[in-house]
């Protein structure tokens, strides 16, 4: 008797499990679609941020790579009076330091202040090239969360509008608005955080290159001052 009751209970449990609705799985794509039209500018900002970071990262990395013997060879040419050879070496070397020193070498014979000013002007142009795109990346870092919060507001407005229009309040009626509110906030914050860290990484890399340029400029100016000592 007891065995029959256990078998019946087990059969009933299996039947209930089979009849129970299987929870719907929500993919990442479906979740993004729940965010509505606000997800479009957030997605575009994410693409822009990733592109700028990758492109600037490798550009700054190339600018930071310099030949250790470059300055030594420049010194040797200047000590020997081979100004044309020093200029040719700068022209054949791709990098901001080479372009800065080329301008300074071409000014040799003029007052040191004029040489220093010419080098600084070229240096400002080189730094501006390295910083190209960073303002857009900073805008993406600040703008993406704001757009996400805008989606939160519009989603909540939609949710309350649906609630006001419904005769009987049902959670399914509110789901679309709540999805839009939450998904856009999360997406905007993710894009903003990634862009923010990417921006700071690039700024730190540019500062390292600037310090290297300043060190090379100082070394070059000391070289020009040597004969006057």
C-alpha positions in Angstrom: 0.0 0.0 0.0 2.7 2.4 1.0 4.7 1.5 -2.1 1.7 2.3 -4.4 1.3 5.7 -2.7 4.9 6.6 -3.3 4.7 5.5 -6.9 1.6 7.7 -7.4 3.2 10.7 -5.7 6.3 10.3 -7.9 4.1 10.0 -11.0 2.2 13.2 -10.0 5.4 15.1 -9.4 6.8 14.1 -12.9 3.5 15.1 -14.5 3.6 18.5 -12.8 7.2 19.1 -13.8 6.4 18.3 -17.4 3.4 20.6 -17.4 5.3 23.5 -15.8 6.2 26.2 -18.3 9.8 26.3 -19.2 11.3 29.8 -18.5 12.2 31.7 -21.6 15.9 32.3 -22.2 16.8 35.8 -23.0 19.8 36.2 -25.3 22.1 39.2 -25.3 20.7 40.4 -28.7 17.1 40.1 -27.4 18.1 42.0 -24.3 19.6 44.8 -26.4 16.4 45.0 -28.5 14.5 45.5 -25.3 16.3 48.8 -24.9 14.6 50.4 -27.8 15.8 53.1 -30.1 18.1 54.6 -27.4 20.4 51.6 -27.8 21.3 52.8 -31.3 23.3 55.9 -30.3 24.8 54.0 -27.4 26.0 51.3 -29.8 27.4 53.9 -32.2 29.3 55.5 -29.3 30.7 52.1 -28.3 32.0 51.5 -31.9 33.5 55.0 -32.0 35.2 54.6 -28.6 36.7 51.2 -29.5 37.9 52.5 -32.9 39.6 55.6 -31.4 41.2 53.7 -28.6 42.8 51.1 -30.9 43.8 53.6 -33.6 45.4 56.0 -31.1 47.0 53.3 -29.0 49.1 52.0 -31.8 49.8 55.5 -33.2 51.1 56.6 -29.8 53.0 53.4 -29.4 54.8 54.0 -32.7 55.6 57.6 -31.7 57.1 56.3 -28.5 59.5 53.9 -30.3 62.8 55.6 -30.9 66.3 54.4 -31.9 68.6 54.5 -28.9 71.5 55.4 -31.2 69.6 58.2 -32.9 70.6 61.0 -30.5 74.2 59.6 -30.4 74.5 59.8 -34.1 73.1 63.3 -34.2 75.7 64.4 -31.6 78.5 62.9 -33.7 77.3 64.6 -36.9 77.0 68.0 -35.1 80.4 67.7 -33.4 82.0 66.9 -36.8 80.1 69.8 -38.4 78.1 67.5 -40.7 74.9 69.4 -40.5 73.6 68.0 -43.8 74.1 64.5 -42.7 72.3 65.2 -39.4 69.3 66.7 -41.3 69.3 63.7 -43.7 69.3 61.3 -40.7 66.3 63.1 -39.2 64.4 63.1 -42.5 65.0 59.3 -42.9 63.8 58.6 -39.3 60.0 58.6 -38.8 59.0 60.0 -35.4 58.2 63.2 -33.6 61.7 63.5 -32.0 63.3 63.3 -35.5 61.0 66.0 -36.9 61.6 68.3 -33.9 65.4 67.9 -34.0 65.4 68.4 -37.8 63.8 71.8 -37.3 66.4 72.7 -34.6 69.3 71.5 -36.7 68.2 73.6 -39.7 68.2 76.6 -37.4 71.8 76.1 -36.2 73.7 79.4 -36.4 70.8 81.4 -35.2 70.3 82.5 -31.5 69.5 79.6 -29.2 66.2 81.1 -28.2 65.1 81.0 -31.9 66.2 77.4 -32.1 64.4 76.4 -28.9 61.2 78.2 -30.1 61.3 76.4 -33.4 61.6 73.1 -31.7 58.8 73.8 -29.3 56.5 74.8 -32.1 57.1 71.6 -33.9 56.7 69.7 -30.6 53.2 71.3 -30.1 52.1 70.2 -33.5 53.4 66.6 -32.8 51.5 66.5 -29.5 48.4 67.8 -31.1 48.6 64.9 -33.7 49.0 62.4 -30.9 45.9 63.8 -29.0 43.7 63.6 -32.1 40.5 61.8 -31.3 40.9 62.1 -27.5 38.2 64.7 -27.2 35.7 62.5 -29.0 36.7 59.6 -26.7 36.1 61.8 -23.7 32.7 62.8 -25.1 31.8 59.2 -25.5 32.8 58.5 -21.9 30.6 61.2 -20.7 27.8 61.0 -23.2 27.0 57.3 -23.2 25.8 57.2 -19.5 23.7 60.3 -20.1 22.0 58.8 -23.1 21.5 55.6 -21.0 19.8 57.7 -18.3 17.7 59.3 -20.9 16.5 55.8 -21.9 15.8 55.2 -18.3 13.5 58.2 -18.1 11.7 57.4 -21.4 11.3 53.8 -20.3 9.8 54.7 -17.0 7.5 57.2 -18.7 6.3 54.4 -21.0 5.8 52.1 -18.1 3.7 54.6 -16.2 1.8 55.5 -19.4 0.9 51.8 -19.9 -0.1 51.6 -16.3 -2.4 54.5 -16.6 -4.0 53.1 -19.8 -4.6 49.6 -18.4 -7.8 48.7 -16.6 -6.1 46.0 -14.7 -2.5 46.4 -13.7 -0.4 43.5 -15.0 3.3 43.1 -14.7 3.5 42.2 -18.4 2.1 45.6 -19.3 5.0 47.3 -17.5 7.7 44.9 -18.7 8.6 46.7 -21.9 9.1 50.1 -20.3 11.0 48.6 -17.4 13.3 46.7 -19.8 14.0 49.8 -21.7 14.8 51.7 -18.5 17.2 49.1 -17.1 18.9 48.0 -20.3 19.8 51.4 -21.5 21.2 52.4 -18.2 23.4 49.3 -18.0 24.5 49.7 -21.6 25.3 53.4 -21.2 27.3 52.8 -18.1 29.3 50.0 -19.6 30.2 52.1 -22.7 31.0 55.1 -20.5 33.2 53.1 -18.1 35.2 51.5 -20.9 35.7 54.8 -22.8 36.7 56.5 -19.6 39.5 54.0 -18.8 40.5 54.0 -22.4 40.8 57.8 -22.4 43.0 57.8 -19.3 45.2 55.1 -20.7 45.8 57.2 -23.8 46.4 60.4 -21.9 49.0 58.7 -19.8 50.7 57.3 -22.9 50.8 60.8 -24.5 52.3 62.2 -21.4 55.1 59.6 -21.5 55.8 60.6 -25.1 55.8 64.3 -24.2 58.3 63.7 -21.4 60.5 61.8 -23.9 60.3 64.7 -26.3 61.2 67.2 -23.6 64.2 65.1 -22.6 65.5 64.9 -26.1 65.0 68.6 -26.7 66.9 69.4 -23.5 69.8 67.1 -24.5 69.9 68.7 -28.0 70.0 72.2 -26.5 72.8 71.2 -24.1 74.7 69.9 -27.1 74.4 73.3 -28.8 75.6 75.0 -25.6 78.7 73.0 -25.3 80.9 75.1 -27.6 80.1 78.2 -25.6 81.2 76.8 -22.3 
